[in-house]
């Protein structure tokens, strides 16, 4: 069950991450590492987080799944702030 939640939150993370990248917010220009490989470097890091959490959750570590859910909630809040123009 933990693996299911990790994968569902992972899809949401990628969707929000892509929306923020496509928005081209000025905040992204202040973080030059964000623009490496045309924005794909940050997506690679996102995938690494998802892969690590999925592998750990698949081995029965529900703590990693809980960490990834909290990480996803923080990502969602920051994406909401950026996409709604509040930040």
Beta strands, then each sheet from edge to edge (+ up, - down):
end
